[in-house]
């Protein structure tokens, strides 16, 4: 089973990044923070030619359900969606929430939440592509 959901886009990195940020609130999530990993690595002297923005996104209702069931899962939150380049190709992707949560808990209620979140985050990515 592939734990990743990654799609290619023909958009340039900057447009894909902007479109991804715009798609998040349209689906009831918020962007909590954007990590510019490419810039951070270069600022630290690492030779890194690719671009990579990691968006931390959250839906408070869904996060509340997860945390009220198992507080340890705060270590898996918030959700992350990345837009990045790889050998000239812009990509948008994530680790599938359903697969990730299944590796951390066998609670069926949490599986339901994770599958709902996965459906929404997949739609966010589709809107940004």
C-alpha positions in Angstrom: 0.0 0.0 0.0 1.3 3.4 -1.0 1.1 5.8 2.1 1.6 8.9 -0.1 -0.8 10.9 -2.2 1.3 12.9 -4.6 0.3 14.5 -7.9 2.1 16.3 -10.6 1.0 19.7 -11.7 2.0 21.7 -14.8 1.9 24.9 -12.8 5.1 26.6 -11.8 6.1 26.2 -8.2 5.0 29.7 -7.1 1.6 29.4 -8.6 1.0 25.9 -7.2 2.0 27.1 -3.8 -0.3 30.1 -4.0 -3.2 27.9 -5.3 -2.6 25.3 -2.5 -2.8 28.0 0.2 -6.0 29.4 -1.4 -7.6 25.9 -1.6 -7.2 25.1 2.1 -9.8 27.6 3.6 -12.2 26.7 0.9 -12.5 23.3 2.4 -12.9 24.3 6.1 -9.3 24.0 7.0 -6.8 26.7 8.1 -3.2 27.2 7.2 -1.4 27.3 10.5 2.1 27.8 9.1 4.1 27.5 5.9 7.6 26.1 6.2 9.9 27.1 3.3 12.3 24.2 3.6 14.2 25.1 0.5 15.0 28.6 1.7 15.8 27.4 5.3 18.3 24.8 4.0 20.0 27.3 1.7 20.1 29.8 4.6 22.0 27.2 6.6 24.6 26.7 3.9 23.1 23.5 2.5 23.3 23.2 -1.3 19.7 22.6 -2.2 18.3 23.5 -5.6 14.7 22.3 -5.2 11.8 24.3 -3.8 9.7 22.9 -0.9 6.9 24.5 1.1 5.3 22.4 3.8 1.9 23.7 4.8 0.6 22.8 8.3 -3.2 22.7 8.0 -5.9 22.0 10.5 -9.6 21.6 10.8 -10.3 22.3 14.5 -13.4 20.1 14.7 -11.5 17.1 13.3 -8.5 17.8 15.4 -10.7 18.0 18.5 -12.2 14.6 17.7 -8.7 13.1 17.4 -7.3 14.7 20.6 -10.4 13.9 22.7 -10.0 10.2 21.7 -6.2 9.9 22.2 -4.2 12.9 23.3 -0.9 11.2 22.3 -1.9 11.8 18.7 -1.1 15.4 19.1 2.3 14.3 17.8 0.7 13.6 14.4 -1.1 16.9 14.1 -1.5 19.2 12.3 -1.8 17.7 8.9 0.9 18.5 6.4 0.5 19.1 2.6 3.6 19.9 0.6 4.2 21.6 -2.7 7.7 21.0 -4.1 9.9 20.6 -7.1 11.7 17.4 -8.1 13.9 17.5 -11.1 12.0 20.4 -12.7 8.5 18.9 -12.0 6.2 20.6 -9.5 4.4 18.2 -7.2 1.8 18.5 -4.4 1.5 15.7 -1.9 0.9 14.4 1.6 1.2 11.3 3.7 -2.3 9.8 3.6 -4.0 10.6 7.0 -5.8 7.3 7.0 -2.6 5.3 6.6 -0.7 7.4 9.1 -3.4 7.2 11.8 -3.9 3.4 11.2 -0.2 3.0 12.0 -0.7 4.8 15.3 -4.1 3.6 16.5 -6.6 0.8 15.8 -9.6 2.9 17.1 -12.4 2.7 14.5 -13.7 6.2 15.4 -10.3 7.6 14.7 -10.2 5.7 11.4 -13.4 7.4 10.4 -12.0 10.8 11.2 -8.8 10.1 9.4 -10.7 9.0 6.3 -12.8 12.1 6.4 -9.7 14.3 6.7 -8.0 12.3 3.9 -11.0 12.9 1.6 -10.9 16.6 2.3 -7.1 17.0 2.0 -7.2 15.1 -1.3 -9.8 17.5 -2.5 -7.6 20.4 -1.4 -4.8 19.0 -3.5 -7.0 18.4 -6.5 -8.2 22.0 -6.3 -4.6 23.3 -6.3 -3.4 21.1 -9.2 
